């Protein structure tokens, strides 16, 4: 008999899942929605990572994916039942690193004088979609934090990540020879 880890456990067949710490909650629970949305974001970032050729950028995206798993872990932890469990932290330095990457890319981009329409190139469009998923995840995490103990670094990291994804969308659009289209409001 194999002692391999199995993907299926059958414990969720009745519509519940366990938080870290063992507390069972419905699969529609706010915490599950929060870390599930971050998982969606992480998968989308994987698509972007697999679509870029720049090795340095691939490494940055892998680091971001790793941090997102840490955010998911923090959200999946039942702080009362999971007390004493060692989880991978997210640090202010992780947020500062995103800011460093944003600043570095911004130095190479034309000054932003208006909102731009999402799109401009295939990779830029993917980054805009990831940015929107990130913003949704941030809203859900902020909502969860009104009811449960959530480390504020989670929403802070997501906030900065959405900024990073916006700037990355601009950079990749330009790198791919695409064109940013400024939003021109139709006002009378």
N, C-alpha and C positions, 0 to 999 in steps of 0.2 A: 504494500500500500504506500502510495506517495504521500510525503508530508508537505507537498507544495501548497502555497497560499492560493486560495480560490477567490475568484472575482465575485462570485455570488455567495450570499450567506443565507438567503431566504428569510432573514429576520425583518425585512422591510415589506414583505408581501401583503401585509395588512395596512399599509399606508403610514407606517411610522418609521423613524430612524433614530439612531442614538447620537447624542452630542458627545464630545470628549468628556468623560466623566461618567457616562452611562445613562444619563437621563434620556428617556425616550420621548420624542415629540412628533407631532404630525409632520408629514413631509411638506406641508404648506406653511409651516411655522416661519416666522419672520427671520429667524437666524438662518434657516435653510435657504430661504429666498435670498438673503444677503450673500452667503458664501457661494450659493449656486450661480448668482449673477457674476460674482468675481471669477468663478470657474469658467463661465461663458467668455468673459473678458480675456482670461488667461489663454483660452483656446484660440481666440481671435488673434491675440498677440503672437501665438505660435504660427498662425498662417502668415502674418506679416514677416516674422523672423525667417520662415522658410522661403519667402519671396524676395528677400534682399540678398545682394551678393557681397555687400560690405561686411567683412569679418568682424570688425570692431563693433559695428551696429548689432550684428548677431549676438555678440557677447553681452552687450548692454541689454538687449531684449531677453536673453536667458536670465540675466541677473534680475530683471523686472519680474519675469515669470516666477523665479524663486521667491522673491519678496511677496508676490501675490499668494503663493501657497502659505506663506507665514501669516498673512492677513486672514486667509481662510481658516487657518488653524485657530487663530485668536477668536474668530467669530463662532467657530464650531465648539468652543469650550464652554461648558456649563461652569461658571466661576465657582459655584457652591459645591457641586458634586465633583468637579475636576480639580479642586484645590490640591496643590502639591504636584500636579502634572507639569513637567518641564516642556514648554512649547517654544518653538523658534521665534524670537522676538523680531520686531521691526523697530528700527532706531531712527532718531532724528537725523542721523548721518545718512540714512537711506533717502530721506526726503531731500537733504542737502545735495546728495549726488544727482538726483533728478534735476534740481535747480542748476547744477553745474552743467549738465548735458543740455538743458534748455538754453542757458546763456551761450554755450559754445556754438550751438546751431544758429541761434539768433544773430550772432556776429556775421554769419555768412548769408543772411537773408535780407531782402529789401525791407525797409521800414514798413510796418503795417499802419495804413492810414484809414482803413475802414474794415468792417466785417468782410469776410470772404465767403463765397458760397462753397459748401463742402464739395469736393471733387477736384478735378484738374488733371489727375492721372490715376491709373489703377491702384498703385500703392498708396498714394495720397488719400484716395477714397476709402481704402481699407482702414487707414489710420483714423479717418473721421468717424467711421462706424465704431471702431474700438473706443474712440473718445466718448461717443454717445453712450456706449455700454458702461464705460467707466463712470460717467456722470450719473447714470441710473444706479449703479452699484453704490456710489457715494450717497445718493439720496436715501437708499434703503438702509445703509449702515447708520446714517444719522437718525433715521426713524427708529431703528432697533435700539440705538443708544438712549432713546427716551424711556425705554422700558426695562432694559437689561444693562448690566455692567459691560461696557465695551471700551477697550483702550482707545483713547482719542487719536492715537497715532494711525489707526486704521483709516479714518476719514481724512486725516491730514495727508496720508500717503496717496490715497485715491484722488484727492483734490489736485495734488501736484502732478500725479501721473496723467490726469486728463489734460493739464497744461502741456506736459511733455508730448503727449500724443498729437495735440494740435500743432505744435511747432514741428514735430516730426512729419506730419502731413504736409506742411508747407515745404519743408526741406526736400522730401521725397518727390513732391510734385515738380519742384524746380529741377532736381537732379534727373528726373525722367523726361525733362523737356516739356513738361506740361505748363499750363497757364492758370494762375490764380485769377478768379473772376470776382472783382469787388462787388459787394452788395450795394446797389443804388436804390434806396427806398423810393417808391413811387408816391410822393406826397404832392398835394395841390396847394 
